[in-house]
Amino acid sequence: MARAEIITIGTEMLLGQLVDTNTAEIARALFEIGVDVHRETSVGDNEVRIAVAVREGLARAEIVICAGGLGPTVDDMTRGAIAAAVGVPLTVDEPSMRHLEALFARLDRPMAENNRVQAHFPQGAAVFENPHGSAPGFVIEHEGRAILALPGPPRELFPMLRDHAIPWIEGRFEPDAAFVTRVLRTAGVGESDLDARIADLFREQKNPTIAMLAHPGLVDVKLTAKAETRAGAAAMIDELEPVVRARLGDCIYGVGDVSLAGVIGDQLRSLALTLAVGESCTGGQLGAAFVAVPGASDYFHGGCIAYADQAKTSLLGVSPDLIERFGAVSEAVAAAMALGAQAALGADVALSTTGVAGPGGGTAEKPVGLVFVGMALPGGSVRVRRLDWPGSRDAIQRRAVIAALTMLWRELAIRPAARG
C-alpha cells in the first residue's frame, strides 16, 4: 500500500487565524483509493522550512501532497521550495502563462507582474489546470516518489484533487486496496440511543466497520469496507446496510452527501407544499438552511426574523395580550408565530422558533437553553415542541434549527405524496 504525507502551508494556520479543512478532504480522498496517510504537517510561509518538510516527507512516504502557497504574492513559496527540495530550477510553462493572460483579459483587468509567477513550475513537473482560480497545481516525480502541489483555497483545491490529483495517483501507484464509505444520516435520535441499537454490530464488524460521528442534533453512522476493488467494497456494504437499517428504524433521513433541509425540500416538492418560517432566537439560521439548498425557490416562500416583541406583533400578527400573558418565549407565542408566518407569506406549512439563547436573559422559570419550536400545518392545525438544552448561544441556536427541521421532516414523512 502506498504511503502519503500531507503538508498544509500557511502561517495563518499556525497563528490560529485560519481553520484547515484541506487536510481532512485530502485524507478522505486518499483513504478511498487505499493510500495510507502516515503524517500530516503544517508549515509556515518560509521556503527553507517548506523544502525541509518536503524532503522529510519524501524520506518516509511515496506521495507528498502540499496544499497552499501557490498564489502570486511574496509569501507564496511552495513552487520554489519544492524545486529546491528536489534540486531543479523553476521554468515557465507557456500554456499556463497563456491561461493566466486569457483569464485576466476576461476579467478586463491588467495582469500584474507578480501573477506571472503562477506559470512557473519545477522543471519536469506536469501541470494541473485550475478552472476555478488563477493558480495551477502540479506534480513532479523524484526518485520513484511524487510531490503534488495543490492551491490552498478549498473551492480550488477540492475540484483539482478530485479531477486531477487522485486520478494521477491511482494511475501511477495502482493502489492494491480500495475503501468505500457509506454514511447513513440520522436525526431525532441521540448518540447513546443509536449506540445501544448497534453496539453488538460495532463490536463484531471488522470489515466492513461501523462508526458514529455526532453533530448537534444529528448523528452520522459510517459504514466502511476494504476490498481489492471499489465494486467489491461496495458489495460488502450492500450486505451490511440492510442489517444496520433494521436496527436504526425510521431515524435515517438520507444517505451520503445530503442535508436534512435538502431532504425536506424533496418532501415538499413531492407533496406539492410550500414553506415559510418565522424566527426569533435563531435569527434567520432556519431560513438560511433552506435557502442553502439549490432550487429552494420551488417551495420556500421566505421568512421573517421577528426578534423584538413589537416585530412579532407587527410582522407575524402575534397578539400583544398573548405575549403579556405567557411571555415571548412560550408555547402560545411559538404557535402564533408559526400561524402568522403561514398567513403572512401564503405558505402551506410554517416553522417558528422562540427561546432564550443566552448567555444572559435566563430566569429560573425560563432558563438559558429553553426553546419552543412551532409548526403550522395545512388546515390550521399547529404543533409546538418544548426543548431545553445547556450550551453556548451558538450551540443552542444550531440545535433549535435542527430540532425544527427534524420536526417537519418527521411530519412530512408520514403524509401521502400529492397526486399528479
C-alpha positions as CSV (number, residue, x, y, z in Angstrom):
1,M,0.0,0.0,0.0
2,A,1.3,3.4,-1.0
3,R,2.0,5.8,1.9
4,A,1.3,9.5,1.8
5,E,2.1,12.7,3.8
6,I,0.1,15.9,3.7
7,I,1.7,19.3,4.1
8,T,-0.5,22.3,4.6
9,I,1.2,25.6,4.0
10,G,0.4,29.0,5.5
11,T,1.5,31.0,8.6
12,E,-2.2,31.9,9.3
13,M,-2.9,28.3,10.3
14,L,0.0,28.3,12.8
15,L,-1.4,31.5,14.3
16,G,-4.9,30.1,14.6
17,Q,-6.3,32.6,12.1
18,L,-7.4,30.0,9.6
19,V,-9.0,26.6,10.2
20,D,-7.5,23.9,8.0
21,T,-10.2,22.0,6.1
22,N,-8.0,20.8,3.3
23,T,-6.2,18.1,5.2
24,A,-9.4,16.2,6.0
25,E,-10.6,16.4,2.4
26,I,-7.3,15.2,1.1
27,A,-7.1,12.4,3.7
28,R,-10.6,11.2,2.9
29,A,-9.9,11.1,-0.9
30,L,-6.6,9.1,-0.3
31,F,-8.3,6.7,2.1
32,E,-10.9,5.9,-0.5
33,I,-8.3,4.7,-3.0
34,G,-6.3,2.8,-0.5
35,V,-3.5,5.2,0.2
36,D,-2.4,5.3,3.8
37,V,-1.8,8.8,5.3
38,H,1.1,8.5,7.7
39,R,1.6,12.1,8.7
40,E,0.0,15.5,8.4
41,T,2.2,18.6,8.9
42,S,1.5,22.4,8.8
43,V,4.3,24.7,7.8
44,G,4.5,28.5,7.8
45,D,5.3,30.7,4.7
46,N,9.1,30.0,4.8
47,E,10.7,28.5,1.7
48,V,13.5,26.7,3.7
49,R,11.1,25.1,6.1
50,I,8.7,24.0,3.4
51,A,11.7,22.5,1.5
52,V,12.8,20.6,4.6
53,A,9.2,19.3,5.2
54,V,9.0,18.1,1.6
55,R,12.4,16.3,1.9
56,E,11.4,14.7,5.2
57,G,8.1,13.6,3.6
58,L,9.9,12.0,0.7
59,A,12.1,10.0,3.1
60,R,9.0,8.5,4.7
61,A,6.3,8.2,2.0
62,E,5.9,7.6,-1.7
63,I,3.4,10.5,-2.1
64,V,3.7,14.0,-0.6
65,I,0.8,16.4,-1.1
66,C,1.3,20.1,-0.5
67,A,-1.7,22.4,-0.1
68,G,-1.3,26.1,-0.3
69,G,1.4,28.7,-1.2
70,L,0.7,28.7,-5.0
71,G,-0.6,32.3,-5.2
72,P,1.1,35.3,-6.7
73,T,2.3,37.1,-3.6
74,V,5.7,37.2,-1.9
75,D,4.6,34.8,0.9
76,D,3.6,32.1,-1.7
77,M,6.7,30.0,-1.7
78,T,5.6,26.4,-2.4
79,R,6.9,26.3,-6.0
80,G,10.4,27.4,-5.1
81,A,10.5,25.2,-2.0
82,I,9.6,22.1,-4.0
83,A,12.1,22.9,-6.7
84,A,14.8,23.3,-4.1
85,A,13.8,20.1,-2.3
86,V,14.3,18.0,-5.5
87,G,17.2,20.1,-6.9
88,V,15.7,21.5,-10.1
89,P,15.2,25.1,-11.3
90,L,11.8,26.8,-11.9
91,T,10.8,27.1,-15.5
92,V,7.9,28.8,-17.3
93,D,5.0,26.7,-18.6
94,E,3.8,28.6,-21.7
95,P,0.2,27.1,-21.7
96,S,-0.2,28.2,-18.1
97,M,1.0,31.7,-18.9
98,R,-1.5,31.9,-21.8
99,H,-4.2,30.7,-19.5
100,L,-3.4,33.4,-17.0
101,E,-3.3,36.1,-19.7
102,A,-6.7,35.0,-21.0
103,L,-8.2,34.9,-17.5
104,F,-7.2,38.5,-16.8
105,A,-8.4,39.5,-20.2
106,R,-11.9,38.1,-19.5
107,L,-11.9,39.9,-16.2
108,D,-10.9,43.1,-18.1
109,R,-8.1,43.7,-15.6
110,P,-4.4,44.2,-16.3
111,M,-2.3,41.2,-15.1
112,A,0.3,42.4,-12.5
113,E,3.8,41.1,-13.0
114,N,3.7,39.1,-9.8
115,N,0.8,37.0,-11.3
116,R,3.3,35.6,-13.8
117,V,5.0,33.6,-11.2
118,Q,1.9,31.3,-11.1
119,A,3.1,30.0,-14.5
120,H,6.5,28.9,-13.1
121,F,6.9,25.3,-12.1
122,P,9.8,23.0,-11.0
123,Q,11.5,21.7,-14.2
124,G,9.9,18.4,-15.2
125,A,6.6,19.0,-13.4
126,A,3.2,18.1,-15.0
127,V,0.7,20.9,-14.6
128,F,-2.9,20.5,-13.3
129,E,-5.2,23.1,-14.8
130,N,-7.3,25.2,-12.4
131,P,-10.6,26.4,-14.0
132,H,-11.7,27.8,-10.6
133,G,-8.8,30.2,-10.0
134,S,-5.5,31.6,-11.2
135,A,-3.1,29.1,-9.5
136,P,-2.5,25.8,-11.4
137,G,-1.3,22.8,-9.4
138,F,1.4,20.4,-10.4
139,V,3.0,17.0,-9.8
140,I,6.7,16.2,-10.0
141,E,8.3,12.8,-9.6
142,H,11.6,12.4,-7.8
143,E,13.5,9.1,-7.3
144,G,10.3,7.0,-7.7
145,R,8.3,9.2,-5.4
146,A,5.9,12.0,-6.1
147,I,5.1,15.5,-4.9
148,L,1.8,17.0,-5.7
149,A,1.1,20.7,-5.1
150,L,-2.5,22.0,-4.9
151,P,-3.8,25.5,-4.3
152,G,-4.9,26.4,-0.8
153,P,-8.5,27.8,-1.3
154,P,-10.9,24.9,-0.9
155,R,-13.1,25.9,-3.8
156,E,-10.0,25.4,-6.0
157,L,-8.3,22.5,-4.2
158,F,-11.3,20.2,-3.9
159,P,-12.1,20.1,-7.7
160,M,-8.4,19.7,-8.5
161,L,-8.0,16.9,-6.0
162,R,-11.0,15.1,-7.5
163,D,-10.3,15.7,-11.2
164,H,-6.5,15.6,-11.4
165,A,-4.6,14.6,-8.3
166,I,-6.5,11.4,-7.3
167,P,-6.7,10.1,-10.9
168,W,-3.0,10.7,-11.3
169,I,-2.1,8.9,-8.1
170,E,-4.4,5.9,-9.0
171,G,-2.7,5.7,-12.4
172,R,0.8,6.0,-11.1
173,F,0.8,3.9,-7.9
174,E,-2.1,1.4,-8.7
175,P,-3.2,1.0,-5.0
176,D,-3.7,-2.6,-4.1
177,A,-6.8,-2.0,-2.0
178,A,-9.9,0.2,-2.2
179,F,-12.1,1.6,0.5
180,V,-15.7,2.6,0.2
181,T,-17.5,4.6,2.9
182,R,-21.3,5.0,3.0
183,V,-22.8,7.4,5.5
184,L,-26.3,6.9,6.9
185,R,-27.6,10.3,8.1
186,T,-29.9,10.2,11.1
187,A,-32.0,12.7,13.0
188,G,-34.1,12.8,16.1
189,V,-32.2,10.1,18.0
190,G,-29.3,10.6,20.4
191,E,-25.9,9.1,20.0
192,S,-26.3,6.9,23.1
193,D,-29.6,5.6,21.8
194,L,-28.1,4.7,18.4
195,D,-25.1,3.1,20.1
196,A,-27.4,0.9,22.1
197,R,-29.1,-0.2,18.9
198,I,-26.0,-1.3,17.1
199,A,-23.4,-1.8,19.8
200,D,-23.1,-5.5,19.1
201,L,-22.6,-4.9,15.4
202,F,-20.0,-2.3,16.2
203,R,-18.0,-4.9,18.2
204,E,-18.4,-7.8,15.8
205,Q,-17.7,-6.0,12.5
206,K,-14.1,-6.0,11.4
207,N,-14.6,-5.5,7.7
208,P,-16.9,-3.6,7.0
209,T,-16.6,-1.5,10.0
210,I,-19.2,0.8,11.7
211,A,-18.5,4.2,13.3
212,M,-20.6,7.0,14.6
213,L,-20.0,10.8,14.3
214,A,-22.3,13.0,16.3
215,H,-23.2,16.6,15.4
216,P,-25.6,18.9,17.3
217,G,-29.0,17.1,16.9
218,L,-27.7,14.7,14.2
219,V,-25.7,11.5,14.2
220,D,-23.9,10.0,11.1
221,V,-23.4,6.2,11.0
222,K,-20.5,5.4,8.8
223,L,-20.1,2.0,7.1
224,T,-16.6,1.4,5.7
225,A,-15.4,-1.6,3.7
226,K,-12.0,-2.6,2.3
227,A,-11.5,-4.8,-0.7
228,E,-9.4,-5.2,-3.8
229,T,-11.8,-3.1,-5.9
230,R,-14.3,-0.4,-5.1
231,A,-17.0,-2.6,-6.5
232,G,-16.1,-5.3,-4.1
233,A,-16.0,-3.0,-1.2
234,A,-19.4,-1.5,-2.2
235,A,-20.9,-5.0,-2.4
236,M,-19.8,-5.7,1.2
237,I,-21.5,-2.5,2.4
238,D,-24.6,-3.5,0.4
239,E,-24.8,-6.6,2.6
240,L,-24.3,-4.8,5.9
241,E,-26.6,-1.7,5.2
242,P,-29.9,-3.5,5.5
243,V,-28.9,-5.0,8.8
244,V,-28.0,-1.6,10.2
245,R,-31.2,0.0,8.8
246,A,-33.3,-2.7,10.5
247,R,-31.7,-1.6,13.8
248,L,-32.0,2.1,13.3
249,G,-35.6,2.2,12.1
250,D,-37.1,5.4,10.8
251,C,-34.4,7.8,12.1
252,I,-32.4,7.7,8.8
253,Y,-33.2,10.7,6.7
254,G,-30.7,10.2,3.9
255,V,-27.5,8.6,2.6
256,G,-24.3,10.3,1.6
257,D,-23.9,13.9,0.8
258,V,-27.4,15.1,1.7
259,S,-28.7,17.7,4.1
260,L,-31.8,17.5,6.3
261,A,-33.1,20.7,4.7
262,G,-32.5,19.2,1.2
263,V,-34.4,16.1,2.1
264,I,-37.3,18.2,3.4
265,G,-37.2,20.2,0.1
266,D,-37.7,16.9,-1.8
267,Q,-40.6,16.0,0.5
268,L,-42.3,19.4,0.0
269,R,-42.0,19.0,-3.8
270,S,-43.4,15.5,-3.7
271,L,-46.3,16.7,-1.5
272,A,-46.8,19.9,-3.5
273,L,-46.5,22.0,-0.4
274,T,-44.9,25.4,0.3
275,L,-43.0,26.6,3.4
276,A,-42.3,29.7,5.4
277,V,-40.5,30.4,8.6
278,G,-40.9,32.9,11.5
279,E,-37.8,33.1,13.6
280,S,-36.8,34.8,16.9
281,C,-33.9,33.2,18.7
282,T,-32.4,31.6,15.6
283,G,-32.1,34.9,13.8
284,G,-32.5,33.7,10.3
285,Q,-30.5,30.5,10.5
286,L,-33.5,28.3,9.9
287,G,-34.4,30.1,6.7
288,A,-30.7,30.0,5.7
289,A,-30.7,26.2,6.0
290,F,-33.5,26.0,3.3
291,V,-32.0,28.7,1.1
292,A,-28.7,26.9,1.0
293,V,-30.3,24.1,-1.0
294,P,-30.3,24.7,-4.8
295,G,-33.8,25.0,-6.1
296,A,-35.4,26.0,-2.8
297,S,-37.5,28.6,-4.6
298,D,-39.7,25.8,-5.8
299,Y,-41.2,25.5,-2.3
300,F,-39.7,28.1,0.1
301,H,-41.7,31.3,0.2
302,G,-39.5,33.2,2.7
303,G,-39.1,34.0,6.3
304,C,-39.4,36.7,8.9
305,I,-36.9,37.4,11.7
306,A,-39.2,38.8,14.4
307,Y,-36.8,39.2,17.2
308,A,-38.4,42.0,19.2
309,D,-41.9,41.6,20.7
310,Q,-43.0,44.5,18.5
311,A,-41.8,42.7,15.4
312,K,-43.7,39.6,16.4
313,T,-46.8,41.7,16.7
314,S,-46.5,43.9,13.6
315,L,-45.0,41.3,11.2
316,L,-46.5,38.0,12.3
317,G,-49.7,39.2,13.9
318,V,-48.9,37.8,17.4
319,S,-51.3,39.3,19.9
320,P,-49.7,41.7,22.4
321,D,-52.0,40.2,25.0
322,L,-50.6,36.7,24.3
323,I,-47.1,38.0,24.8
324,E,-48.1,39.8,28.0
325,R,-49.8,36.7,29.4
326,F,-47.3,34.0,28.5
327,G,-44.1,35.8,27.5
328,A,-42.4,35.8,24.2
329,V,-40.7,32.5,25.0
330,S,-43.7,30.3,25.3
331,E,-45.7,27.6,23.6
332,A,-48.5,30.0,22.9
333,V,-46.3,32.5,21.1
334,A,-44.4,29.9,19.2
335,A,-47.7,28.6,17.9
336,A,-48.9,32.1,17.0
337,M,-45.6,32.9,15.2
338,A,-45.9,29.7,13.0
339,L,-49.5,30.6,12.1
340,G,-48.5,34.2,11.5
341,A,-45.7,33.2,9.1
342,Q,-48.0,30.8,7.3
343,A,-50.6,33.5,6.8
344,A,-48.2,36.4,6.1
345,L,-46.2,34.5,3.4
346,G,-49.0,32.5,2.0
347,A,-47.4,29.1,2.6
348,D,-48.9,25.7,3.3
349,V,-46.6,24.9,6.2
350,A,-44.6,27.2,8.5
351,L,-42.0,26.7,11.2
352,S,-41.2,29.1,14.1
353,T,-38.6,29.4,16.8
354,T,-38.5,31.4,20.0
355,G,-36.3,30.9,23.0
356,V,-33.5,32.1,25.4
357,A,-30.2,31.5,23.5
358,G,-28.1,33.3,26.2
359,P,-25.7,33.8,27.6
360,G,-27.9,36.2,29.5
361,G,-31.6,36.7,29.8
362,G,-32.5,33.5,31.5
363,T,-34.6,33.1,34.6
364,A,-35.5,30.2,37.0
365,E,-38.7,29.8,35.1
366,K,-37.2,30.2,31.6
367,P,-33.5,29.3,31.7
368,V,-31.0,29.8,29.0
369,G,-31.4,27.0,26.5
370,L,-35.2,26.9,26.7
371,V,-36.6,26.9,23.1
372,F,-40.1,26.4,21.6
373,V,-40.4,25.3,18.0
374,G,-43.8,25.7,16.3
375,M,-45.1,24.1,13.2
376,A,-48.3,25.2,11.4
377,L,-49.8,22.7,9.0
378,P,-52.4,22.8,6.3
379,G,-55.9,23.2,7.6
380,G,-55.0,25.4,10.6
381,S,-53.5,22.8,12.9
382,V,-50.4,23.8,14.8
383,R,-47.9,21.8,17.0
384,V,-45.3,23.1,19.4
385,R,-42.3,21.3,20.8
386,R,-40.5,22.4,24.0
387,L,-36.8,21.9,24.2
388,D,-34.3,22.7,26.9
389,W,-30.5,22.3,26.3
390,P,-27.4,23.7,28.0
391,G,-24.7,25.1,25.9
392,S,-23.3,28.2,24.2
393,R,-25.5,30.6,22.3
394,D,-24.3,29.3,19.0
395,A,-24.9,25.7,20.1
396,I,-28.5,26.4,21.3
397,Q,-29.3,28.2,18.0
398,R,-27.9,25.4,15.9
399,R,-29.8,22.7,17.9
400,A,-33.0,24.7,17.6
401,V,-32.6,24.8,13.8
402,I,-32.0,21.0,13.7
403,A,-35.0,20.4,16.0
404,A,-37.3,22.4,13.8
405,L,-36.0,20.6,10.7
406,T,-36.4,17.2,12.3
407,M,-40.0,18.1,13.5
408,L,-41.0,19.0,9.9
409,W,-39.2,16.0,8.3
410,R,-41.0,13.5,10.5
411,E,-44.3,15.2,9.9
412,L,-43.9,15.2,6.1
413,A,-42.6,11.6,6.0
414,I,-46.0,10.2,7.1
415,R,-48.0,12.2,4.5
416,P,-49.0,10.7,1.2
417,A,-47.5,12.2,-1.9
418,A,-49.6,14.6,-3.9
419,R,-51.4,13.2,-7.0
420,G,-50.2,14.5,-10.3
